[in-house]
Amino acid sequence: MRNIYRSFMSINRNARISIAVDPLFTIPITMFMTYQSIYMNRLGLSAEEIGYITSIGLLAQLLNSFYAGVITNKFGRKLTIFVFDIISWCVAFIVWALSKSFITFLIATILNSFVRVAEVAWRCILVDDSAPDERIRIFTFQNVVFVIGGMVVPVGGLLVSKYGVITATRIILVIGFIAILIAIIIRHFYLTETSVGLEMMKRVSSKDHDPVKDIVDAIKYIVSHKENFILLIIMVLNNFQYILKSTYYNLYLTSYLKISDKMVSLFPGLSAIVTLVALYTVLPKLASEDDRKALLYGLMLISGSNLVFIFTPPRGFAVLIASVLLGAIGAAIMGPYIDTCWANSIEDDKRANVISYSTIFITVTSIPAGTVGGFIYTLNPVMLFVLIFVLTLFMSWLAFLLILRVKAKEFDVFSRK
């Protein structure tokens, strides 16, 4: 524990503050996301309507992504994350709690789409004043916070078993609103604007600043840096499969695998425990490995998890648990390493704009996910999870190509010597 504490205290102050208050975000958000599709379904929305809401929400995220980097650089990381977290989480949670129809759920989803602006500022706050070798520790601790959120999900299951899906989800949303608001206020009080943020605010306020040039430079940067581009494709596919899985996974558990509503929350809890153990047992053993190779290991385990899930029979708890265990270990490895590889592939002064316009590309390609998922799920639910497996397998192949490319560059340098 002492080593963990020392490791945590060694990362930059802003990252420590952000990570310390994040459980107040991740716990209610994870609990809500677990039951979100079931909640909408119980209030009368069909699988296709849920898919439409997901796709429209992604379109709204796309629009917000266009100016996310500009706003983050103009007003600073600290103010941007404060304002847009309130809109995307606090206000959205209240609307979700009051929702009873397709329209009100759509309004909540559109409000939540402003998270794309907050996310750019959040990522900059985490890594702006950190050294490249410090970032794996930052993202590992951040992943631990995500895991903690999953460990508390079974509490949602207890609420569901006592009050039913609709009332329990609304309780989670109201409590979540209070918790997130407290976190936002605490974080805003203790955060300081990053050195990169201060520099970018001065640069953006200059009369010579051209926002169109920012867009062109960001696109040129992504295209000309091959490692950055391959990582972007991996993140695009990861986001697409995540949307498919998070939207229909729990609905599939209850509708086709015949898992009861209250039991659904046990699987995120189990996954969280395994992920937490893996973070402190598996990740230290990968410390000497190349970041890209560790990323490949994680993606291969997730692919294996998705393959096992396809063959899970109704009430097949043993097979389902095997899938959850593989996926949890894979996520423990992939999560910190994909973020670290991505952060290290971007120069400090390019970060806000590259993240912002990369997010646009990620969002554009993800817009069809909800509609495609709803269409496939309606035709044949199993085929949706076959698609998810194929996507994660392709991501593994891209990570392997990334390793080969780095080795080829190293060999080329060695040959010239």
C-alpha positions in Angstrom: 0.0 0.0 0.0 2.9 2.3 0.8 4.3 1.8 -2.7 0.9 2.5 -4.3 0.6 5.7 -2.3 4.1 6.8 -3.3 3.3 6.1 -6.9 0.1 8.1 -6.7 1.8 11.1 -5.0 4.5 11.0 -7.7 2.1 12.0 -10.5 1.3 15.7 -11.2 -1.0 17.6 -8.8 -3.9 18.2 -11.3 -4.0 14.5 -12.2 -4.1 13.5 -8.5 -7.0 15.9 -7.9 -8.9 14.7 -10.9 -8.4 11.0 -10.1 -9.3 11.5 -6.4 -12.7 13.0 -7.1 -13.5 10.7 -10.1 -15.2 8.0 -8.0 -18.0 10.5 -7.4 -18.4 10.5 -11.2 -17.8 6.9 -12.2 -19.9 5.2 -9.5 -23.3 6.7 -10.4 -22.4 6.8 -14.1 -21.5 3.1 -14.2 -24.6 2.1 -12.2 -26.8 4.1 -14.6 -25.2 2.8 -17.7 -25.7 -0.8 -16.5 -29.4 -0.3 -16.6 -29.8 2.5 -19.1 -31.0 0.4 -22.1 -33.2 -1.8 -19.8 -34.6 1.4 -18.2 -35.6 2.8 -21.6 -37.0 -0.5 -22.7 -39.2 -0.8 -19.6 -40.5 2.7 -20.3 -41.7 1.5 -23.7 -38.8 2.2 -26.1 -38.1 -0.5 -28.6 -34.5 -1.8 -29.5 -34.6 0.2 -32.7 -35.7 3.4 -30.9 -32.8 2.9 -28.4 -30.5 2.6 -31.4 -31.9 5.8 -32.9 -31.2 7.7 -29.7 -27.7 6.4 -29.6 -27.0 7.4 -33.2 -28.5 10.9 -32.7 -26.5 11.3 -29.5 -23.4 10.5 -31.5 -24.3 13.1 -34.1 -24.7 15.7 -31.4 -21.3 14.6 -30.0 -19.8 15.1 -33.5 -21.1 18.7 -33.6 -19.7 19.4 -30.1 -16.3 17.9 -31.1 -15.8 20.5 -33.8 -15.3 23.3 -31.3 -14.1 21.3 -28.3 -10.4 22.0 -28.9 -11.1 25.7 -29.7 -13.1 26.2 -26.5 -10.5 24.3 -24.4 -7.7 26.4 -25.7 -9.6 29.7 -25.5 -11.1 29.5 -22.0 -8.6 27.1 -20.4 -8.9 23.5 -19.3 -10.2 24.3 -15.8 -13.2 26.5 -16.8 -14.1 24.3 -19.8 -14.3 21.1 -17.7 -16.3 22.9 -15.0 -19.0 24.3 -17.3 -19.4 21.3 -19.6 -19.4 18.6 -16.9 -22.3 20.4 -15.3 -24.2 20.4 -18.6 -23.4 16.9 -19.8 -23.8 15.1 -16.4 -25.7 17.1 -13.8 -28.4 18.6 -16.1 -28.6 15.4 -18.2 -29.0 13.2 -15.1 -32.1 15.2 -14.0 -33.6 15.0 -17.5 -33.0 11.3 -17.6 -34.6 10.9 -14.2 -37.7 12.7 -15.4 -37.8 11.0 -18.8 -40.9 9.0 -19.9 -40.8 9.1 -23.7 -38.5 8.9 -26.7 -38.3 12.8 -26.9 -37.2 13.3 -23.3 -34.6 10.5 -23.5 -33.4 12.1 -26.7 -33.1 15.5 -25.0 -31.1 13.9 -22.1 -28.8 12.2 -24.6 -28.2 15.5 -26.5 -27.3 17.3 -23.2 -24.9 14.4 -22.4 -23.2 14.9 -25.8 -21.5 18.0 -24.4 -19.3 15.5 -22.6 -17.1 15.6 -25.7 -16.0 19.2 -24.9 -15.4 18.3 -21.2 -13.5 15.1 -22.2 -10.9 17.1 -24.3 -10.2 19.4 -21.3 -10.1 16.4 -18.9 -7.5 14.5 -21.0 -5.4 17.7 -21.2 -5.6 18.2 -17.4 -4.4 14.6 -16.8 -1.3 14.7 -19.1 -0.4 18.4 -19.9 2.2 18.8 -17.1 3.3 15.1 -17.0 6.4 13.4 -18.4 5.8 10.5 -21.0 6.9 7.8 -18.5 4.6 9.2 -15.9 1.4 8.7 -18.0 1.2 5.0 -17.7 0.9 5.5 -13.9 -1.7 8.3 -14.4 -3.9 6.1 -16.7 -3.5 3.0 -14.5 -4.8 5.0 -11.5 -7.6 6.4 -13.6 -8.5 2.8 -14.7 -8.6 1.8 -11.0 -11.2 4.6 -10.5 -13.3 3.2 -13.4 -13.0 -0.3 -11.8 -14.2 1.1 -8.5 -17.3 2.3 -10.3 -17.9 -1.3 -11.5 -17.5 -2.8 -8.1 -20.3 -0.7 -6.7 -22.8 -1.7 -9.5 -24.2 -4.6 -7.5 -25.7 -2.0 -5.2 -27.8 -1.0 -8.2 -28.9 -4.6 -8.4 -30.1 -4.4 -4.8 -32.1 -1.3 -5.6 -33.6 -3.0 -8.6 -34.6 -6.0 -6.7 -36.4 -3.8 -4.1 -37.9 -1.0 -6.2 -37.9 -2.4 -9.8 -35.8 -1.1 -12.8 -37.6 2.3 -13.3 -37.7 3.5 -9.7 -34.2 2.2 -8.9 -32.7 3.9 -11.9 -34.3 7.2 -11.0 -32.9 6.9 -7.5 -29.4 6.3 -9.0 -29.8 9.3 -11.2 -30.8 11.7 -8.4 -28.1 10.5 -6.1 -25.7 10.7 -9.1 -26.6 14.3 -9.7 -25.7 15.3 -6.2 -22.5 13.3 -6.1 -21.3 14.6 -9.5 -22.1 18.2 -8.6 -20.0 17.8 -5.4 -17.1 16.4 -7.4 -17.2 19.2 -9.9 -17.2 21.9 -7.2 -14.3 20.2 -5.2 -12.3 19.7 -8.4 -12.7 23.2 -9.6 -11.7 24.6 -6.2 -8.4 22.7 -6.2 -7.4 22.5 -9.9 -4.9 25.0 -11.4 -4.7 25.8 -15.1 -2.0 23.8 -16.7 1.2 25.4 -18.1 0.2 24.3 -21.6 -3.3 25.6 -21.1 -2.0 29.0 -20.1 0.2 29.1 -23.2 -2.6 28.1 -25.5 -4.9 30.7 -24.0 -2.4 33.4 -24.8 -1.9 32.0 -28.3 -5.6 31.7 -29.1 -6.2 35.3 -27.8 -3.6 36.6 -30.3 -4.9 38.6 -33.3 -2.7 36.5 -35.5 -4.4 33.2 -34.4 -6.3 31.4 -37.2 -8.7 28.6 -36.0 -8.9 27.2 -39.5 -5.1 26.7 -39.5 -5.6 24.7 -36.2 -7.9 22.3 -38.0 -5.6 21.9 -41.0 -2.5 21.4 -38.7 -4.3 18.8 -36.6 -5.4 16.8 -39.7 -1.9 17.0 -41.2 -0.4 15.9 -37.9 -2.6 12.8 -37.6 -2.1 11.8 -41.3 1.7 12.4 -41.2 2.3 10.5 -38.0 1.7 6.9 -38.9 1.7 5.6 -35.3 -0.8 8.2 -34.3 -3.0 7.3 -37.3 -3.0 3.5 -36.6 -3.8 4.2 -32.9 -6.7 6.4 -34.1 -8.1 3.6 -36.2 -7.9 1.3 -33.2 -9.7 3.8 -31.1 -12.4 4.3 -33.8 -13.0 0.5 -33.8 -12.9 0.3 -30.0 -15.5 3.1 -29.7 -17.8 1.5 -32.3 -17.7 -2.0 -30.6 -18.1 -0.4 -27.2 -21.3 1.5 -28.3 -22.7 -1.8 -29.7 -21.8 -3.7 -26.6 -22.8 -1.2 -23.9 -26.2 -0.6 -25.7 -27.3 -4.2 -26.1 -25.2 -6.4 -23.8 -27.4 -6.1 -20.7 -30.6 -6.2 -22.8 -29.2 -9.5 -24.4 -28.5 -10.9 -20.9 -32.1 -10.4 -19.7 -33.9 -11.1 -23.0 -32.0 -14.0 -24.5 -29.7 -15.4 -21.8 -32.6 -15.3 -19.3 -30.6 -13.5 -16.6 -32.8 -11.7 -14.1 -32.7 -7.9 -13.8 -31.2 -8.0 -10.3 -28.5 -10.5 -11.4 -27.3 -8.3 -14.3 -25.4 -6.0 -11.9 -23.3 -8.8 -10.5 -21.3 -9.2 -13.7 -19.9 -5.6 -13.8 -19.1 -6.1 -10.1 -17.2 -9.4 -10.8 -15.5 -7.8 -13.8 -14.4 -4.8 -11.6 -12.9 -7.0 -8.9 -10.9 -9.1 -11.5 -9.8 -5.9 -13.3 -8.6 -4.4 -10.0 -6.6 -7.6 -9.2 -5.2 -7.6 -12.7 -4.1 -4.0 -12.5 -1.9 -4.8 -9.5 -0.7 -8.2 -10.5 -0.5 -8.3 -14.3 0.4 -4.7 -15.1 3.6 -4.6 -13.0 4.8 -7.6 -14.9 4.3 -5.8 -18.2 6.2 -2.7 -17.1 9.3 -3.9 -19.0 7.3 -4.6 -22.1 6.9 -2.2 -25.0 3.6 -0.2 -24.5 2.3 -1.4 -27.9 3.0 -5.1 -27.1 1.0 -4.7 -23.9 -1.8 -3.2 -25.8 -1.8 -6.2 -28.1 -2.1 -8.6 -25.2 -5.1 -6.7 -23.8 -6.9 -6.7 -27.2 -6.3 -10.4 -27.7 -7.8 -11.2 -24.3 -10.8 -9.0 -25.1 -11.3 -10.8 -28.5 -11.2 -14.1 -26.7 -13.8 -12.9 -24.2 -16.1 -11.8 -27.1 -15.7 -15.2 -28.8 -16.6 -17.1 -25.6 -19.7 -14.8 -25.1 -21.0 -15.8 -28.6 -21.3 -19.4 -27.4 -22.9 -18.7 -24.1 -26.1 -20.6 -23.7 -29.2 -19.4 -21.9 -28.5 -19.4 -18.1 -25.0 -20.6 -18.9 -23.4 -18.9 -15.9 -20.1 -20.8 -16.2 -19.4 -19.8 -19.8 -20.6 -16.2 -19.1 -18.3 -15.9 -16.1 -15.4 -17.2 -18.2 -16.2 -14.5 -20.8 -16.4 -11.8 -18.1 -13.0 -12.9 -16.5 -11.2 -12.8 -19.9 -12.7 -9.4 -20.7 -11.8 -8.0 -17.3 -8.1 -8.9 -17.6 -8.0 -7.7 -21.1 -9.6 -4.3 -20.2 -7.2 -3.9 -17.3 -4.3 -4.1 -19.7 -5.9 -2.3 -22.7 -7.3 0.6 -20.9 -4.1 2.2 -19.5 -2.0 1.3 -22.5 -4.2 2.6 -25.2 -4.5 5.9 -23.4 -0.7 6.0 -22.8 0.2 5.1 -26.4 -2.3 7.8 -27.6 -1.0 10.5 -25.2 2.6 9.8 -26.0 2.0 10.0 -29.7 0.9 13.6 -29.5 3.1 16.7 -28.9 2.0 18.9 -26.0 1.1 22.0 -28.0 -0.9 19.9 -30.5 -2.8 17.9 -27.9 -6.1 19.8 -27.5 -6.7 20.2 -31.2 -5.5 16.7 -32.2 -7.7 15.1 -29.5 -10.7 17.3 -30.5 -10.5 16.6 -34.3 -9.6 12.9 -33.7 -12.8 12.8 -31.6 -14.7 14.2 -34.6 -13.4 11.3 -36.8 -14.2 8.8 -34.0 -17.7 10.2 -33.6 -18.5 10.4 -37.3 -17.6 6.7 -37.8 -19.6 5.8 -34.7 -22.8 7.5 -35.6 -24.2 4.5 -37.4 -23.4 2.2 -34.5 -26.7 2.5 -32.6 -28.8 2.2 -35.8 -26.7 -0.7 -37.1 -26.8 -2.4 -33.8 -30.5 -2.0 -33.4 -31.1 -3.4 -36.9 -28.8 -6.4 -36.4 -30.1 -7.1 -32.9 -33.7 -7.1 -34.2 -32.8 -9.6 -37.0 -30.5 -11.8 -34.9 -29.0 -10.8 -31.5 -26.2 -13.3 -31.7 -24.9 -11.8 -35.0 -24.4 -8.5 -33.2 -21.9 -10.1 -30.9 -20.2 -11.9 -33.8 -19.6 -8.4 -35.3 -18.2 -7.2 -32.0 -15.8 -10.1 -31.9 -14.6 -9.4 -35.5 -14.0 -5.8 -34.7 -11.8 -6.6 -31.6 -9.9 -9.2 -33.6 -9.1 -6.6 -36.3 -8.0 -4.2 -33.6 -5.6 -6.9 -32.4 -4.2 -7.2 -35.9 -3.7 -3.4 -36.1 -1.8 -3.4 -32.8 0.4 -6.2 -34.2 1.1 -4.1 -37.3 2.1 -1.2 -35.0 4.6 -3.4 -33.3 6.0 -4.6 -36.7 6.3 -1.0 -37.9 8.3 0.1 -34.8 10.6 -3.0 -35.1 11.1 -2.2 -38.8 12.1 1.4 -37.9 14.5 0.2 -35.2 16.1 -2.3 -37.7 16.4 0.5 -40.3 18.2 2.7 -37.7 20.5 -0.2 -36.7 21.3 -1.0 -40.4 22.3 2.6 -41.1 24.8 2.5 -38.2 
